[in-house]
């Protein structure tokens, strides 16, 4: 009997490499990986920040994307994010990060999507109109590293979205 087995595709290989690169950059003395979302509806992985050896509920959700050909313009990394993922991120109370792994350089860039849309309200138009993608521009100095203090501060934030008030930072 000849069985047909699942194939290891280039996309699966890139995904594994991106996770390996990203996880290596987190200081696991201060970050606990919460696991993946196996339903694949927008969130790939969650991380909890452990402050002073205490679990205080500071979590970030994330979408992890990778590329071997990073698009850059000036000092910005360019990525076209599916609007369904953007809409999901906007609706989350916890910070939702886009991690963009450059497989050629092993750098991982990040942006808090709620902050991005608060600071770029014109980008909400693409999400509101249900276009296919929305262009995200990540400053190339937003790089994940074991000593990155900004990610810890982002983990402490909370957001709210409603039709009346829009997207706001709550704390």
C-alpha positions in Angstrom: 0.0 0.0 0.0 1.5 3.4 -1.0 0.8 6.2 1.4 0.6 9.8 0.6 2.4 12.0 3.2 2.2 15.7 3.9 5.1 17.5 2.2 7.5 19.9 3.9 7.1 23.0 1.8 9.2 26.1 1.5 6.6 28.0 3.4 6.7 25.6 6.3 10.5 25.8 6.3 10.4 29.6 6.3 7.9 29.6 9.2 10.2 27.4 11.3 13.2 29.5 10.6 11.3 32.7 11.5 10.2 31.2 14.9 13.7 30.0 15.6 15.1 33.5 14.9 12.4 35.3 16.9 12.5 33.0 20.0 16.3 33.3 20.2 15.9 37.1 20.5 13.7 37.0 23.6 15.3 36.8 27.1 13.4 33.8 28.4 14.2 34.9 32.0 11.7 37.7 31.4 9.4 36.3 28.7 7.3 33.2 28.7 6.0 31.9 25.4 2.3 31.2 25.9 1.9 29.1 22.8 0.5 29.2 19.3 -3.0 29.7 18.2 -3.9 26.6 16.3 -7.1 28.0 14.9 -5.0 30.2 12.5 -7.4 33.2 12.5 -4.9 36.0 12.9 -2.8 35.4 16.0 0.3 33.2 15.7 1.9 33.3 19.2 1.5 34.8 22.6 4.2 36.0 25.0 3.9 37.0 28.6 6.3 39.5 30.2 7.5 38.4 33.7 8.2 41.5 35.7 10.5 41.1 38.7 9.9 37.3 38.6 6.1 37.8 38.9 3.4 36.9 36.4 1.2 40.1 36.3 -0.8 39.3 33.2 1.3 41.5 30.8 0.9 39.7 27.5 1.3 40.4 23.9 -0.3 38.6 21.0 1.5 38.4 17.7 1.5 37.7 14.0 4.9 36.4 12.8 5.8 36.9 9.2 9.0 36.2 7.4 10.7 37.2 4.2 14.0 36.5 2.4 13.6 39.8 0.4 12.8 42.6 2.9 11.3 45.6 1.2 12.8 48.8 2.6 12.1 52.5 1.8 14.2 55.1 3.5 14.4 53.8 7.1 11.2 51.8 6.9 10.5 48.1 6.5 7.5 47.6 4.3 5.0 44.8 4.7 1.5 44.3 3.2 -0.6 42.8 6.0 -3.9 41.1 5.3 -6.8 43.3 6.4 -8.4 40.4 8.2 -5.3 40.2 10.5 -5.4 44.0 10.9 -9.0 43.9 11.9 -8.4 41.1 14.4 -5.5 43.1 15.9 -7.5 46.3 16.2 -10.2 44.4 18.1 -7.8 42.9 20.7 -7.5 44.5 24.1 -4.0 43.1 24.5 -1.2 44.6 22.5 -1.0 42.9 19.1 2.5 42.9 17.6 3.5 42.2 14.0 6.9 40.5 14.0 8.6 40.7 10.6 11.6 38.3 10.4 14.2 39.1 7.7 15.6 35.6 7.1 18.5 37.1 5.1 19.8 39.1 8.0 18.2 37.3 11.0 16.8 40.7 12.2 13.3 40.7 13.5 11.4 44.0 13.3 8.2 44.8 15.3 5.3 47.1 15.5 2.4 47.3 17.9 -0.5 47.3 15.4 -2.9 49.1 17.7 -0.3 51.9 18.1 0.3 51.9 14.4 -3.4 52.4 13.6 -3.8 55.1 16.3 -0.8 57.0 14.9 -1.9 56.4 11.2 -5.7 56.7 11.2 -5.8 56.9 7.4 -4.6 53.3 7.4 -7.9 52.3 9.0 -9.6 53.2 5.8 -8.2 50.1 4.1 -9.3 47.9 7.0 -12.8 49.6 7.1 -13.2 49.1 3.3 -12.2 45.5 3.6 -9.5 45.9 1.0 -7.2 42.9 0.7 -4.1 44.3 2.4 -3.0 47.3 4.3 0.6 48.6 4.0 2.5 48.6 7.3 5.7 50.6 7.6 8.0 49.6 10.5 10.9 51.8 11.5 14.1 49.8 10.9 15.3 50.6 14.4 12.4 48.6 16.0 14.4 45.4 16.3 13.7 42.6 18.7 16.6 42.0 21.1 17.1 40.5 24.5 17.7 43.9 26.0 14.7 45.7 24.3 12.9 47.6 27.1 10.1 48.9 24.8 8.6 45.5 24.3 8.2 45.2 28.1 6.4 48.6 28.2 4.2 47.6 25.2 3.2 44.4 27.1 1.7 46.5 29.9 -0.7 48.4 27.6 -4.4 47.8 27.0 -6.6 49.0 24.1 -10.2 49.4 23.3 -12.1 49.6 20.0 -15.6 50.7 19.5 -17.6 52.3 16.6 -18.2 55.4 18.7 -14.7 56.1 20.0 -12.5 54.2 17.5 -9.3 52.7 18.6 -7.9 54.1 21.9 -5.1 53.3 24.3 -6.7 52.6 27.7 -3.6 52.3 29.8 
